[in-house]
Amino acid sequence: MAGRLSRLRRVLGKEEVRSISRRYFIANGFDGTLTSIGVVVGAYLSGIDDGLTVIAIGVGAAVGLGTSGVWSVWEIERAEAMAERQRLERAMLTELEDTRVQREGRAAQIVHAAASASGPLLAIGLTLFPLALEGVVFSMLEAVLASITVGVLILSTFGVYLASISRQRWYVAAARMGIAGIVVAAINVVLPG
């Protein structure tokens, strides 16, 4: 166990691993936020007037996106790690099976898959949270508007974070990301049916 924790610390110490995991977390968190905004607005416009029912629908979306995040990234990173190991084996004229290189590649694969799944799960959970307060604190319409607001704030937070690592103007990046949530809500409102 201590060896695994040590390996995980080494892997997390690598900027390349952190960079790739950030991308997966933010990209899939972005997808999860937009999906949940679409679910919330679509459910409301379809006549669903119970926040818990919308949450149940959103949980289904979270399961799908979370599973997709883990599964796709696991397979992508597995293939990439195998290809890299094979390149190293050819260059070194030796096999690297069951070596530190392979074990750290597997640890990175786990980190990436976890980041990929946690992004949409966290984003969907936070976006749907106001619906849990429907009938207690909010009317259904207020809960929907609060959910959209939370989603836009999550997207804007992603923008602020990206601006911080790329030295962009934070408010421009926040606006660019946040607008996506408003666009998704607006498209759902104008769609027929």
Wavefront OBJ file of the C-alpha trace (Angstrom):
o trace
v 0.000 0.000 0.000
v 2.824 2.410 0.863
v 4.390 1.656 -2.515
v 1.160 2.530 -4.295
v 0.793 5.811 -2.405
v 4.397 6.680 -3.155
v 3.836 5.884 -6.826
v 0.681 7.992 -6.851
v 2.582 10.943 -5.314
v 5.314 10.605 -7.960
v 2.740 10.485 -10.744
v 0.818 13.475 -9.373
v 4.119 15.352 -9.158
v 4.444 15.220 -12.948
v 3.113 18.300 -14.724
v 2.166 16.214 -17.772
v -0.118 14.000 -15.671
v -1.706 16.971 -13.903
v -2.202 18.762 -17.217
v -3.938 15.835 -18.884
v -6.110 15.193 -15.810
v -7.098 18.880 -15.693
v -8.200 18.676 -19.306
v -10.316 15.589 -18.691
v -11.846 17.052 -15.520
v -12.730 20.395 -17.101
v -13.866 19.036 -20.475
v -16.118 16.436 -18.888
v -17.238 18.846 -16.161
v -18.194 21.247 -18.944
v -20.163 18.465 -20.657
v -21.847 17.499 -17.391
v -22.839 21.073 -16.618
v -24.318 21.673 -20.053
v -26.074 18.306 -19.979
v -27.641 19.042 -16.609
v -28.788 22.503 -17.729
v -30.386 20.846 -20.755
v -32.048 18.196 -18.572
v -33.367 20.772 -16.113
v -34.789 23.115 -18.750
v -36.141 20.272 -20.894
v -37.817 18.596 -17.934
v -39.426 21.844 -16.804
v -40.672 22.671 -20.283
v -42.041 19.127 -20.594
v -44.271 19.773 -17.612
v -42.363 17.988 -14.877
v -43.209 19.932 -11.755
v -41.279 17.969 -9.148
v -37.631 18.726 -8.402
v -36.855 15.191 -7.245
v -38.097 13.748 -10.533
v -35.741 16.059 -12.427
v -32.908 15.033 -10.092
v -33.652 11.365 -10.869
v -33.393 12.126 -14.578
v -30.174 14.064 -13.956
v -28.715 11.167 -11.984
v -29.272 8.987 -15.051
v -27.298 11.507 -17.093
v -24.584 11.578 -14.408
v -24.294 7.782 -14.485
v -23.950 7.854 -18.266
v -21.387 10.654 -18.361
v -19.447 9.314 -15.363
v -19.267 5.835 -16.860
v -18.288 7.282 -20.217
v -15.593 9.348 -18.532
v -14.047 6.396 -16.725
v -14.376 3.883 -19.530
v -13.275 5.996 -22.470
v -10.335 7.574 -20.664
v -9.252 4.232 -19.210
v -9.109 2.746 -22.716
v -7.550 5.846 -24.301
v -4.834 6.114 -21.661
v -4.256 2.342 -21.693
v -3.622 2.423 -25.435
v -1.405 5.520 -25.161
v 0.620 3.986 -22.300
v 1.072 0.744 -24.222
v 2.198 2.616 -27.334
v 4.680 4.692 -25.302
v 6.019 1.620 -23.524
v 6.471 -0.159 -26.864
v 8.392 2.863 -28.230
v 10.632 2.825 -25.161
v 11.135 -0.942 -25.424
v 12.232 -0.610 -29.051
v 14.599 2.227 -28.180
v 16.051 0.432 -25.143
v 15.989 -3.059 -26.689
v 14.403 -4.480 -23.529
v 10.958 -5.288 -22.195
v 9.449 -2.941 -19.627
v 6.687 -5.260 -18.424
v 6.237 -5.068 -14.629
v 8.686 -2.186 -14.237
v 8.402 1.241 -12.647
v 7.591 2.659 -16.096
v 4.592 0.371 -16.486
v 3.396 0.808 -12.892
v 3.583 4.600 -13.112
v 1.783 4.474 -16.445
v -1.013 2.502 -14.776
v -1.138 4.985 -11.879
v -1.439 7.875 -14.352
v -4.206 5.974 -16.136
v -6.126 5.703 -12.842
v -5.634 9.419 -12.083
v -6.868 10.413 -15.541
v -9.920 8.142 -15.382
v -10.820 9.432 -11.910
v -10.504 13.063 -13.045
v -12.550 12.328 -16.152
v -15.416 10.812 -14.150
v -15.368 13.240 -11.233
v -15.747 16.331 -13.459
v -19.248 15.545 -14.737
v -20.409 13.940 -11.481
v -19.481 17.015 -9.450
v -20.852 19.453 -12.024
v -24.150 17.609 -12.412
v -24.578 17.214 -8.654
v -24.003 20.900 -8.012
v -26.210 22.007 -10.903
v -29.080 19.777 -9.788
v -28.820 20.706 -6.105
v -31.317 23.618 -6.193
v -33.969 21.160 -7.379
v -33.651 19.318 -4.066
v -34.932 22.539 -2.469
v -37.998 22.736 -4.723
v -41.113 22.936 -2.583
v -39.064 23.849 0.492
v -37.171 27.002 -0.494
v -37.966 27.433 -4.184
v -40.919 27.101 -6.501
v -40.211 24.817 -9.462
v -39.462 27.786 -11.735
v -37.164 29.324 -9.129
v -35.352 25.993 -8.688
v -34.869 25.731 -12.456
v -33.511 29.289 -12.624
v -31.254 28.597 -9.626
v -29.961 25.433 -11.332
v -29.175 27.365 -14.497
v -27.416 30.021 -12.410
v -25.344 27.393 -10.581
v -24.445 25.807 -13.927
v -23.361 29.151 -15.390
v -21.273 29.817 -12.258
v -19.593 26.403 -12.563
v -18.769 27.088 -16.212
v -17.476 30.552 -15.313
v -15.328 29.036 -12.570
v -13.795 26.698 -15.145
v -13.060 29.788 -17.240
v -11.417 31.587 -14.314
v -9.281 28.538 -13.596
v -8.212 28.197 -17.228
v -7.369 31.897 -17.287
v -5.199 31.455 -14.200
v -3.042 28.794 -15.852
v -2.855 30.540 -19.219
v -2.581 34.167 -18.066
v -5.730 35.293 -19.840
v -8.057 37.929 -18.474
v -10.155 35.964 -15.973
v -13.384 37.854 -16.589
v -13.193 37.279 -20.353
v -12.546 33.561 -19.894
v -15.327 33.339 -17.282
v -17.785 35.057 -19.617
v -16.822 32.871 -22.584
v -17.398 29.694 -20.598
v -20.490 30.898 -18.740
v -22.254 31.986 -21.911
v -22.360 28.338 -23.016
v -24.811 27.566 -20.202
v -27.066 30.439 -21.206
v -26.934 29.308 -24.832
v -27.936 25.745 -23.913
v -30.833 27.008 -21.778
v -31.983 29.358 -24.559
v -31.790 26.662 -27.254
v -33.905 24.355 -25.071
v -36.502 27.103 -24.639
v -36.829 27.756 -28.381
v -36.775 24.120 -29.492
v -40.160 22.919 -30.686
v -42.091 20.601 -28.403
l 1 2 3 4 5 6 7 8 9 10 11 12 13 14 15 16 17 18 19 20 21 22 23 24 25 26 27 28 29 30 31 32 33 34 35 36 37 38 39 40 41 42 43 44 45 46 47 48 49 50 51 52 53 54 55 56 57 58 59 60 61 62 63 64 65 66 67 68 69 70 71 72 73 74 75 76 77 78 79 80 81 82 83 84 85 86 87 88 89 90 91 92 93 94 95 96 97 98 99 100 101 102 103 104 105 106 107 108 109 110 111 112 113 114 115 116 117 118 119 120 121 122 123 124 125 126 127 128 129 130 131 132 133 134 135 136 137 138 139 140 141 142 143 144 145 146 147 148 149 150 151 152 153 154 155 156 157 158 159 160 161 162 163 164 165 166 167 168 169 170 171 172 173 174 175 176 177 178 179 180 181 182 183 184 185 186 187 188 189 190 191 192 193
